[in-house]
Amino acid sequence: MNDRIFDRNIYFDIATYDKLSEKNIELIDLFNVLLKEIVFQYERPLVIQTEKKNGRKKIYRFTKINWDKICDMILKDEMQYIYLFPDPDTYDEFKYDNPATALSITCDYNFEMENYGSSELVANSIAFSISERLIGKLIPEEIQNRIVNLFKELFTAVNGTTGYLSYEYYYARWSPQASLLEGLLDLDYDFHSHNFKELARGYYWGNIISEGHIEKLGGLDFIKKQAPCYKVEEIKFNNKKNLYLQLTPDINNYSDDALKELKKFSKPILPEEEMDKIIENEKRGMSRKYGRLVFD
């Protein structure tokens, strides 16, 4: 296990309380753009792991026919999870901690939680990652721009409530996952995601916050003037105001000091840090080494 390789990934995660099956064809079109402009450029054989709402699981080889079939099932409200990743038969999956690329789509997580008797609203999720094994340790500007644009477009298409984009070792997995910060604080996704309307998932190179976060941080004008970020961009849709905060011009170049400043600014919308839990869960220093979390 100690020999496993922890690659960095460009990773984004978008949370929404809307059912993805209720979205129009625009969402499917954006998935196709993501695959065409990013994933297919690296010519890796792919598989698609699925689970329908009736509990039936199936793995497909990626072909246009199979992908179209799955997209149709998404729109028919039949799908629970979709996970697209490289074919394990084509590489040593036990050598690396993460797949070279992955797209995770949770269509209606509330359906599953209803079966467990949860009364809380549980967020659905879209997560995507691509490893430095494919795109190189220094991410080209063109790739950065494509991924940032798709991140913002997908957030808009699914009526997102919060989202983040980073370059560290986290990667997209089969089902929604706690962020690294949430994990250190023992905040389980299933029972914490109803707080996403007011709490961000952490502090990252790229962040999208919505109205509940904006209000707690002092309002649009204050954030635009005071946020310690290279870019603060307004994103409007459905008569809602959201902000995209980007820490630096280049995802290859952002410091721990810059993250500390963003963390300090974002404190009103971050989960409360319980240092006892952090110290207990941080014994090996993995999040400092691989996850770009900063602590005083």
MARDREN-13166 format. One record per residue: residue number from 1; x, y, z of N, C-alpha, C in turn. Coordinates in steps of 0.001 Angstrom, whole numbers, padded with zeros to 6 digits. Layout:
N
NODE  num  neast  nnorth  nup  caeast  canorth  caup  ceast  cnorth  cup
NODE  NUM  X  Y  Z  X  Y  Z  X  Y  Z
...
This chain:
296
NODE  num  neast  nnorth  nup  caeast  canorth  caup  ceast  cnorth  cup
NODE  1  000825  -001208  000000  000000  000000  000000  000856  001255  000000
NODE  2  002021  001194  000686  002882  002364  000751  003473  002723  -000600
NODE  3  003451  001766  -001554  004023  002019  -002868  003031  002665  -003824
NODE  4  001805  002865  -003393  000818  003474  -004282  001215  004902  -004605
NODE  5  000904  005310  -005827  001275  006637  -006304  000092  007580  -006136
NODE  6  000322  008699  -005454  -000717  009700  -005245  -000504  010830  -006252
NODE  7  -001148  010717  -007401  -001053  011768  -008410  -001948  012934  -008042
NODE  8  -001600  014092  -008558  -002498  015238  -008451  -003519  015172  -009587
NODE  9  -004681  015727  -009313  -005757  015782  -010301  -006351  017177  -010337
NODE  10  -006688  017644  -011532  -007665  018728  -011584  -009002  018086  -011255
NODE  11  -009659  018624  -010254  -010877  017999  -009732  -011924  019070  -009498
NODE  12  -013139  018841  -009999  -014217  019731  -009579  -015398  018928  -009082
NODE  13  -016139  019560  -008192  -017292  018935  -007544  -018393  019980  -007455
NODE  14  -019570  019631  -007947  -020723  020534  -007963  -021865  019869  -007203
NODE  15  -022457  020587  -006268  -023592  020072  -005502  -024849  020839  -005875
NODE  16  -025948  020111  -006007  -027241  020723  -006307  -028334  019953  -005583
NODE  17  -029421  020643  -005259  -030567  019973  -004650  -031610  019585  -005698
NODE  18  -031365  019923  -006952  -032279  019556  -008025  -031996  018134  -008510
NODE  19  -033031  017458  -009002  -032850  016158  -009632  -032273  016365  -011027
NODE  20  -031210  015655  -011343  -030592  015841  -012652  -031488  015333  -013774
NODE  21  -032366  014391  -013464  -033278  013882  -014489  -034271  014943  -014943
NODE  22  -034434  016002  -014142  -035370  017067  -014507  -034715  018130  -015380
NODE  23  -033406  017985  -015623  -032710  018958  -016461  -032900  018596  -017930
NODE  24  -032814  019612  -018772  -033050  019349  -020187  -031800  018811  -020862
NODE  25  -031884  018703  -022169  -030811  018105  -022952  -029517  018896  -022855
NODE  26  -029585  020142  -022381  -028371  020950  -022234  -027349  020249  -021347
NODE  27  -027818  019583  -020296  -026906  018908  -019382  -026180  017766  -020088
NODE  28  -026921  016978  -020864  -026298  015896  -021623  -025302  016469  -022619
NODE  29  -025665  017570  -023256  -024747  018213  -024206  -023446  018614  -023524
NODE  30  -023532  019125  -022295  -022326  019534  -021579  -021463  018331  -021205
NODE  31  -022088  017222  -020835  -021305  016006  -020592  -020562  015595  -021861
NODE  32  -021247  015690  -022995  -020616  015322  -024262  -019455  016249  -024598
NODE  33  -019607  017535  -024297  -018510  018481  -024524  -017325  018130  -023629
NODE  34  -017598  017825  -022367  -016535  017451  -021434  -015774  016229  -021939
NODE  35  -016504  015245  -022406  -015855  014038  -022911  -015050  014334  -024170
NODE  36  -015642  015077  -025095  -014985  015351  -026378  -013764  016248  -026214
NODE  37  -013903  017330  -025449  -012837  018329  -025374  -011735  017969  -024384
NODE  38  -012044  017120  -023412  -011040  016787  -022402  -010691  015293  -022445
NODE  39  -011654  014448  -022125  -011365  013033  -021895  -010904  012325  -023163
NODE  40  -011629  012514  -024273  -011306  011771  -025489  -009970  012182  -026097
NODE  41  -009439  013315  -025689  -008157  013765  -026233  -007021  012804  -025868
NODE  42  -007238  011979  -024848  -006164  011120  -024348  -006349  009658  -024726
NODE  43  -007384  009361  -025490  -007563  008075  -026160  -007404  006882  -025215
NODE  44  -008056  006945  -024091  -008061  005818  -023158  -009369  005033  -023308
NODE  45  -009297  003702  -023413  -010537  002917  -023389  -011274  003148  -022073
NODE  46  -012576  003344  -022153  -013366  003697  -020976  -014449  002667  -020710
NODE  47  -014856  002597  -019453  -016027  001813  -019076  -016972  002716  -018296
NODE  48  -018231  002315  -018237  -019248  003075  -017516  -019931  002133  -016535
NODE  49  -019817  002439  -015266  -020474  001667  -014214  -021764  002384  -013841
NODE  50  -022863  001668  -013801  -024159  002301  -013537  -024918  001555  -012440
NODE  51  -025794  002304  -011794  -026767  001704  -010886  -028093  002404  -011104
NODE  52  -029112  001616  -011414  -030443  002175  -011629  -031178  002290  -010295
NODE  53  -032293  003009  -010322  -033065  003194  -009089  -033643  001888  -008553
NODE  54  -033789  000903  -009424  -034285  -000388  -008957  -033177  -001254  -008356
NODE  55  -031967  -000673  -008243  -030851  -001381  -007640  -030006  -002184  -008609
NODE  56  -030432  -002255  -009846  -029688  -003048  -010828  -028393  -002336  -011217
NODE  57  -027287  -003072  -011158  -025983  -002521  -011520  -025492  -003166  -012812
NODE  58  -024765  -002374  -013586  -024246  -002897  -014849  -023010  -002104  -015250
NODE  59  -022066  -002779  -015899  -020879  -002127  -016440  -020906  -002251  -017959
NODE  60  -020743  -001116  -018623  -020743  -001053  -020079  -019350  -000682  -020579
NODE  61  -018949  -001234  -021702  -017838  -000654  -022440  -018319  000659  -023033
NODE  62  -017450  001664  -023034  -017891  002944  -023581  -017942  002861  -025101
NODE  63  -019139  003013  -025632  -019367  003200  -027063  -020417  004288  -027193
NODE  64  -020529  004854  -028355  -021539  005901  -028545  -022935  005350  -028286
NODE  65  -023190  004128  -028744  -024513  003528  -028552  -024808  003355  -027060
NODE  66  -023838  002827  -026313  -024058  002623  -024878  -024215  003948  -024138
NODE  67  -023405  004946  -024496  -023509  006247  -023836  -024855  006896  -024132
NODE  68  -025317  006831  -025369  -026633  007386  -025713  -027740  006677  -024935
NODE  69  -027593  005375  -024761  -028580  004598  -024004  -028628  005071  -022547
NODE  70  -027454  005306  -021961  -027386  005754  -020570  -027952  007162  -020423
NODE  71  -027625  008046  -021357  -028173  009409  -021308  -029695  009385  -021381
NODE  72  -030235  008490  -022192  -031688  008364  -022293  -032286  007895  -020965
NODE  73  -031602  006990  -020280  -032087  006515  -018982  -032000  007610  -017921
NODE  74  -030988  008495  -018024  -030920  009640  -017112  -032165  010498  -017267
NODE  75  -032504  010815  -018500  -033641  011694  -018765  -034972  011034  -018412
NODE  76  -035021  009713  -018412  -036238  008991  -018039  -036331  008756  -016528
NODE  77  -035387  009310  -015759  -035395  009209  -014295  -035229  007768  -013829
NODE  78  -034435  006992  -014558  -034191  005608  -014177  -032864  005424  -013452
NODE  79  -031959  006388  -013586  -030594  006224  -013097  -030395  006814  -011704
NODE  80  -029578  006110  -010919  -029145  006606  -009613  -027710  007126  -009693
NODE  81  -026789  006284  -010161  -025383  006660  -010278  -024860  006306  -011665
NODE  82  -023934  007128  -012148  -023148  006818  -013336  -021702  007152  -013014
NODE  83  -020809  006233  -013314  -019379  006461  -013043  -018587  006016  -014263
NODE  84  -017918  006955  -014886  -017151  006697  -016098  -015665  006804  -015772
NODE  85  -014882  005788  -016156  -013458  005774  -015804  -012712  004856  -016778
NODE  86  -011368  004908  -016809  -010611  004070  -017743  -010814  002585  -017474
NODE  87  -010789  001813  -018530  -010948  000367  -018436  -009827  -000219  -017567
NODE  88  -010147  -000845  -016430  -009099  -001388  -015545  -008218  -002433  -016225
NODE  89  -008708  -003056  -017306  -007908  -004066  -017995  -006739  -003463  -018763
NODE  90  -006726  -002133  -018917  -005705  -001498  -019753  -004566  -000878  -018948
NODE  91  -004603  -000969  -017613  -003524  -000392  -016805  -003487  -001067  -015437
NODE  92  -002431  -000837  -014697  -002276  -001419  -013364  -003026  -000558  -012356
NODE  93  -004293  -000885  -012119  -005130  -000049  -011263  -004678  -000076  -009803
NODE  94  -003875  -001053  -009409  -003432  -001135  -008018  -002169  -000313  -007764
NODE  95  -001561  000183  -008840  -000347  000990  -008682  -000684  002408  -008256
NODE  96  -001820  002905  -008741  -002184  004298  -008513  -003350  004397  -007534
NODE  97  -003345  005467  -006752  -004459  005693  -005833  -005700  006171  -006571
NODE  98  -005512  006758  -007760  -006630  007375  -008471  -006676  006912  -009922
NODE  99  -007868  006886  -010530  -007952  006629  -011968  -007418  007824  -012746
NODE  100  -006971  007583  -013975  -006396  008666  -014777  -007414  009761  -015063
NODE  101  -008662  009377  -015199  -009740  010359  -015334  -011030  009704  -014867
NODE  102  -011982  010501  -014414  -013237  009930  -013929  -014326  010993  -013955
NODE  103  -015539  010563  -014288  -016725  011416  -014241  -017770  010695  -013411
NODE  104  -018221  011331  -012335  -019206  010745  -011432  -020469  011597  -011453
NODE  105  -021618  010963  -011685  -022892  011674  -011762  -023877  010998  -010810
NODE  106  -024374  011737  -009841  -025418  011249  -008940  -026713  011943  -009319
NODE  107  -027656  011177  -009834  -028849  011780  -010431  -029906  012170  -009407
NODE  108  -030127  011338  -008406  -031192  011621  -007435  -030870  010922  -006128
NODE  109  -029960  011512  -005365  -029523  010898  -004116  -030641  010874  -003089
NODE  110  -031572  011832  -003171  -032685  011854  -002220  -033513  010585  -002289
NODE  111  -033589  010001  -003487  -034336  008753  -003643  -033764  007683  -002716
NODE  112  -032429  007575  -002691  -031791  006570  -001848  -031988  006883  -000372
NODE  113  -031837  008151  -000006  -031940  008504  001405  -033365  008340  001929
NODE  114  -034354  008522  001061  -035738  008290  001481  -035918  006845  001946
NODE  115  -035198  005934  001298  -035293  004529  001679  -034704  004266  003061
NODE  116  -033841  005169  003525  -033243  005037  004856  -033964  005900  005888
NODE  117  -035049  006547  005482  -035839  007314  006425  -035277  008668  006761
NODE  118  -034354  009197  005948  -033785  010515  006229  -034755  011599  005795
NODE  119  -034954  012594  006662  -035843  013707  006325  -035065  014906  005801
NODE  120  -033743  014829  005814  -032927  015940  005358  -032815  015932  003838
NODE  121  -032633  017116  003277  -032412  017250  001850  -030960  016907  001557
NODE  122  -030738  015921  000714  -029384  015466  000406  -029021  015911  -001005
NODE  123  -027854  016498  -001152  -027462  017082  -002433  -027056  016012  -003435
NODE  124  -027453  016227  -004681  -026919  015452  -005790  -025578  016045  -006197
NODE  125  -024851  015327  -007043  -023464  015718  -007276  -023016  015381  -008687
NODE  126  -022180  016251  -009237  -021391  015949  -010430  -019934  016197  -010057
NODE  127  -019094  015208  -010259  -017668  015364  -009965  -016858  014862  -011151
NODE  128  -015755  015536  -011419  -014885  015164  -012536  -013439  015332  -012111
NODE  129  -012592  014414  -012545  -011162  014561  -012277  -010359  014049  -013459
NODE  130  -009183  014638  -013629  -008240  014164  -014637  -006837  014328  -014072
NODE  131  -006044  013281  -014196  -004762  013197  -013507  -003634  013870  -014286
NODE  132  -002614  014267  -013530  -001404  014798  -014145  -000711  013740  -014997
NODE  133  -001040  012462  -014815  -000484  011422  -015685  -000880  011656  -017128
NODE  134  -002059  012233  -017336  -002538  012486  -018694  -002163  013872  -019191
NODE  135  -002336  014869  -018352  -002199  016248  -018833  -000869  016884  -018486
NODE  136  -000022  016165  -017734  001278  016711  -017374  001227  017451  -016050
NODE  137  002377  017573  -015405  002431  018204  -014084  002113  019692  -014148
NODE  138  002458  020340  -015256  002090  021738  -015467  000900  021772  -016418
NODE  139  -000253  022189  -015902  -001491  022141  -016679  -001480  023252  -017723
NODE  140  -001602  022918  -019015  -001619  023957  -020048  -002774  024934  -019838
NODE  141  -002545  026182  -020198  -003562  027216  -020017  -004853  026858  -020745
NODE  142  -004738  026288  -021933  -005929  025934  -022708  -006792  024918  -021963
NODE  143  -006151  023914  -021351  -006893  022907  -020586  -007535  023544  -019356
NODE  144  -006799  024405  -018674  -007360  025110  -017517  -008628  025856  -017909
NODE  145  -008551  026611  -019003  -009698  027420  -019425  -010892  026553  -019788
NODE  146  -010647  025440  -020486  -011749  024541  -020852  -012436  023991  -019606
NODE  147  -011639  023538  -018652  -012215  022921  -017459  -012952  023952  -016607
NODE  148  -012378  025142  -016453  -013055  026193  -015683  -014386  026552  -016334
NODE  149  -014399  026703  -017648  -015642  027061  -018343  -016695  025968  -018192
NODE  150  -016295  024703  -018317  -017247  023609  -018161  -017743  023515  -016721
NODE  151  -016877  023771  -015778  -017258  023804  -014360  -018372  024821  -014138
NODE  152  -018207  026016  -014659  -019212  027070  -014476  -020490  026763  -015257
NODE  153  -020352  026219  -016456  -021533  025905  -017269  -022351  024775  -016646
NODE  154  -021680  023758  -016130  -022402  022670  -015470  -023078  023154  -014191
NODE  155  -022407  024011  -013447  -023004  024577  -012235  -024305  025298  -012577
NODE  156  -024280  026080  -013635  -025477  026806  -014065  -026567  025844  -014526
NODE  157  -026180  024836  -015313  -027155  023910  -015886  -027901  023116  -014823
NODE  158  -027247  022805  -013710  -027893  021984  -012674  -028417  022818  -011514
NODE  159  -028395  024164  -011659  -028861  025034  -010576  -028080  024745  -009296
NODE  160  -026757  024811  -009413  -025887  024437  -008310  -026053  025311  -007081
NODE  161  -025661  024759  -005942  -025678  025533  -004698  -024271  025856  -004216
NODE  162  -023306  024985  -004515  -021899  025278  -004227  -021038  024358  -005074
NODE  163  -019821  024805  -005342  -018907  023997  -006137  -017475  024419  -005889
NODE  164  -016555  023509  -006146  -015143  023865  -005987  -014292  023135  -007017
NODE  165  -013127  023738  -007305  -012204  023222  -008306  -010794  023321  -007738
NODE  166  -010065  022216  -007759  -008751  022197  -007121  -007748  021429  -007969
NODE  167  -006496  021502  -007551  -005433  020709  -008172  -004632  020070  -007049
NODE  168  -005084  018896  -006637  -004431  018131  -005575  -004801  016670  -005772
NODE  169  -004774  015856  -004745  -004884  014424  -005003  -006320  013894  -004990
NODE  170  -007315  014701  -004672  -008697  014222  -004657  -009150  013868  -006071
NODE  171  -010042  012898  -006185  -010526  012491  -007507  -011986  012058  -007413
NODE  172  -012656  012036  -008556  -014071  011673  -008607  -014237  010183  -008302
NODE  173  -015231  009883  -007485  -015491  008506  -007080  -016925  008112  -007433
NODE  174  -017245  006873  -007103  -018516  006273  -007513  -019726  007063  -007026
NODE  175  -019716  007536  -005811  -020870  008248  -005267  -020405  009540  -004607
NODE  176  -021320  010424  -004228  -020914  011699  -003620  -020004  011484  -002421
NODE  177  -019029  012352  -002265  -018078  012202  -001176  -017889  013524  -000444
NODE  178  -017566  013417  000824  -017193  014597  001592  -015935  015200  000991
NODE  179  -015816  016520  001087  -014559  017149  000701  -013484  016740  001708
NODE  180  -012236  017015  001375  -011160  016647  002289  -011328  017323  003646
NODE  181  -011710  018602  003651  -011933  019305  004911  -013084  018680  005685
NODE  182  -014189  018386  005004  -015332  017762  005673  -014948  016413  006267
NODE  183  -014137  015661  005534  -013700  014364  006026  -012877  014476  007296
NODE  184  -011991  015471  007351  -011181  015675  008557  -012038  016032  009760
NODE  185  -013192  016649  009490  -014090  017053  010571  -015182  016018  010835
NODE  186  -015049  014842  010205  -016022  013754  010377  -017430  014173  009964
NODE  187  -017526  014999  008923  -018829  015433  008415  -019238  014510  007271
NODE  188  -020148  013606  007551  -020606  012640  006563  -021459  013335  005503
NODE  189  -021185  013051  004231  -021897  013722  003140  -023408  013565  003278
NODE  190  -023850  012363  003561  -025285  012090  003594  -026022  012973  004594
NODE  191  -025375  013272  005714  -026055  013986  006786  -025560  015419  006962
NODE  192  -024651  015834  006081  -024135  017208  006149  -024518  018040  004932
NODE  193  -024836  017385  003820  -024992  018149  002573  -026192  019090  002584
NODE  194  -027144  018911  003510  -028241  019877  003589  -027740  021249  004033
NODE  195  -026507  021316  004552  -025921  022589  004985  -025229  023352  003859
NODE  196  -025150  022756  002669  -024384  023389  001594  -024969  024731  001167
NODE  197  -026223  024987  001493  -026829  026284  001135  -026131  027428  001860
NODE  198  -025549  027134  003016  -024905  028188  003812  -023429  027924  004079
NODE  199  -022987  026691  003897  -021590  026351  004169  -020896  025897  002893
NODE  200  -019702  026435  002660  -018883  025998  001540  -018199  024682  001902
NODE  201  -017581  024052  000906  -016947  022750  001109  -015495  022871  001550
NODE  202  -014998  024103  001605  -013605  024350  001944  -013137  025614  001243
NODE  203  -011852  025701  000965  -011258  026880  000322  -010276  026354  -000728
NODE  204  -010521  026704  -001971  -009821  026059  -003072  -009385  027090  -004106
NODE  205  -008674  026623  -005112  -008242  027520  -006183  -009450  028131  -006887
NODE  206  -010471  027319  -007154  -011702  027805  -007763  -012893  027478  -006882
NODE  207  -013797  028441  -006676  -014938  028253  -005782  -016159  028944  -006379
NODE  208  -017315  028288  -006305  -018572  028959  -006649  -019443  028969  -005402
NODE  209  -019883  030158  -005034  -020744  030312  -003865  -022073  030914  -004307
NODE  210  -023128  030601  -003573  -024465  031070  -003936  -024989  032044  -002886
NODE  211  -026264  032377  -002978  -026807  033518  -002230  -026641  033390  -000716
NODE  212  -026837  032183  -000176  -026677  032010  001265  -025265  032295  001731
NODE  213  -024283  031880  000938  -022879  032152  001273  -022563  033638  001119
NODE  214  -023059  034219  000027  -022768  035629  -000268  -023259  036524  000869
NODE  215  -024463  036240  001351  -025024  037043  002443  -024161  036942  003701
NODE  216  -023717  035733  004038  -022921  035547  005255  -021535  036178  005149
NODE  217  -021050  036367  003918  -019733  036982  003723  -019798  038502  003606
NODE  218  -021010  039074  003646  -021118  040530  003632  -021692  041128  002374
NODE  219  -022132  040295  001428  -022782  040815  000232  -021859  040886  -000978
NODE  220  -022494  041047  -002146  -021758  041041  -003409  -020668  042094  -003458
NODE  221  -021030  043334  -003162  -020065  044433  -003298  -018870  044238  -002374
NODE  222  -019141  043823  -001150  -018045  043617  -000198  -017097  042526  -000692
NODE  223  -017667  041419  -001169  -016829  040309  -001634  -016000  040728  -002842
NODE  224  -016628  041450  -003775  -015896  041884  -004969  -014712  042774  -004613
NODE  225  -014865  043569  -003563  -013794  044500  -003178  -012750  043852  -002268
NODE  226  -013181  042917  -001422  -012308  042455  -000347  -011784  041022  -000489
NODE  227  -012391  040215  -001329  -011944  038819  -001425  -010494  038759  -001900
NODE  228  -009642  037978  -001242  -008229  037878  -001625  -008039  036948  -002821
NODE  229  -008683  037310  -003927  -008695  036458  -005109  -008311  037257  -006351
NODE  230  -007725  036564  -007298  -007393  037170  -008587  -008656  037547  -009349
NODE  231  -009679  036706  -009248  -010903  036934  -010020  -012123  036704  -009143
NODE  232  -013067  037645  -009194  -014383  037482  -008584  -015394  037787  -009673
NODE  233  -016087  036770  -010132  -016955  036886  -011309  -018387  036520  -010945
NODE  234  -019320  037365  -011320  -020727  037112  -011021  -021311  036142  -012041
NODE  235  -022063  035170  -011553  -022750  034201  -012401  -024236  034303  -012089
NODE  236  -025025  034713  -013068  -026461  034899  -012853  -027249  033852  -013637
NODE  237  -028223  033245  -012967  -029176  032363  -013642  -030370  032164  -012724
NODE  238  -031525  031924  -013318  -032760  031691  -012554  -033017  032776  -011512
NODE  239  -032718  034028  -011871  -032894  035168  -010959  -032092  035012  -009672
NODE  240  -031024  034237  -009734  -030154  034039  -008577  -028772  034595  -008878
NODE  241  -028112  035058  -007828  -026760  035578  -007974  -025771  034614  -007319
NODE  242  -024742  034301  -008063  -023675  033437  -007581  -022346  034100  -007907
NODE  243  -021307  033704  -007225  -019984  034257  -007484  -018983  033131  -007706
NODE  244  -018148  033327  -008722  -017005  032451  -008953  -015762  033158  -008441
NODE  245  -015064  032543  -007509  -013847  033104  -006925  -012659  032243  -007342
NODE  246  -011700  032867  -008022  -010504  032158  -008480  -009284  032764  -007806
NODE  247  -008503  031930  -007159  -007442  032408  -006280  -006308  033100  -007027
NODE  248  -005827  032486  -008117  -004706  033030  -008889  -004994  032868  -010375
NODE  249  -004209  033512  -011254  -004431  033342  -012695  -004154  031923  -013178
NODE  250  -003266  031195  -012492  -002756  029918  -012989  -002901  028853  -011908
NODE  251  -003573  027757  -012241  -003792  026696  -011255  -002492  026005  -010860
NODE  252  -001452  026164  -011670  -000155  025589  -011333  000573  026377  -010250
NODE  253  000085  027564  -009950  000848  028466  -009095  -000061  029151  -008076
NODE  254  -000238  028513  -006933  -000898  029176  -005809  -000284  028654  -004517
NODE  255  -000059  029559  -003598  000728  029254  -002406  -000155  028909  -001213
NODE  256  000443  028289  -000216  -000263  028033  001033  -000649  029343  001718
NODE  257  000200  030360  001581  -000134  031660  002176  -001397  032237  001547
NODE  258  -001540  032081  000219  -002752  032559  -000456  -003972  031783  000020
NODE  259  -003823  030476  000209  -004925  029668  000726  -005301  030088  002143
NODE  260  -004305  030436  002950  -004594  030886  004313  -005409  032173  004308
NODE  261  -005076  033084  003391  -005835  034331  003293  -007270  034057  002858
NODE  262  -007439  033153  001896  -008790  032807  001450  -009562  032115  002566
NODE  263  -008897  031244  003282  -009541  030563  004411  -010012  031571  005454
NODE  264  -009166  032538  005768  -009520  033566  006751  -010730  034364  006280
NODE  265  -010733  034763  005007  -011853  035528  004457  -013137  034693  004466
NODE  266  -013009  033392  004205  -014170  032505  004051  -014685  031941  005367
NODE  267  -014088  032296  006476  -014414  031674  007761  -015912  031641  008075
NODE  268  -016699  032710  007775  -018133  032659  008099  -018904  031561  007369
NODE  269  -018358  031039  006267  -019087  030007  005522  -018365  028660  005552
NODE  270  -017395  028506  006428  -016697  027229  006558  -017215  026466  007772
NODE  271  -017218  025132  007702  -017572  024361  008900  -016637  024717  010051
NODE  272  -017166  024690  011240  -016345  025026  012402  -015229  024000  012570
NODE  273  -014006  024504  012704  -012866  023612  012862  -012776  023130  014306
NODE  274  -012825  021829  014467  -012608  021226  015778  -011212  020612  015755
NODE  275  -010260  021306  016353  -008859  020922  016217  -008578  019533  016776
NODE  276  -009329  019104  017780  -009116  017755  018311  -009372  016712  017224
NODE  277  -010465  016910  016465  -010776  015974  015384  -009725  016056  014284
NODE  278  -009336  017286  013946  -008354  017461  012879  -007036  016795  013248
NODE  279  -006586  017008  014470  -005324  016413  014913  -005420  014888  014905
NODE  280  -006549  014363  015374  -006730  012913  015400  -006733  012338  013986
NODE  281  -007434  012994  013063  -007559  012484  011702  -006376  012855  010819
NODE  282  -005505  013722  011316  -004413  014259  010521  -003061  013716  010980
NODE  283  -003069  012617  011706  -001827  012111  012299  -000735  011882  011265
NODE  284  -001106  011391  010094  -000105  011068  009081  000240  012264  008194
NODE  285  -000467  013378  008380  -000158  014565  007590  -000544  014468  006131
NODE  286  -001451  013556  005786  -001786  013336  004379  -002428  014558  003739
NODE  287  -003307  015238  004475  -004003  016368  003857  -003066  017540  003621
NODE  288  -002086  017717  004505  -001098  018771  004264  -000228  018416  003059
NODE  289  000149  017148  002985  001073  016732  001936  000404  016689  000575
NODE  290  -000822  016171  000522  -001471  015936  -000759  -002692  016814  -001015
NODE  291  -003313  017350  000036  -004617  017966  -000130  -004672  019468  -000081
NODE  292  -003556  020153  000162  -003501  021607  000189  -004442  022213  001223
NODE  293  -004590  021566  002370  -005297  022186  003483  -004276  022889  004362
NODE  294  -004652  024028  004904  -003715  024817  005706  -004299  025027  007098
NODE  295  -003458  024873  008099  -003864  025049  009485  -002871  025961  010185
NODE  296  -003356  026688  011170  -002481  027565  011953  -001618  026750  012906
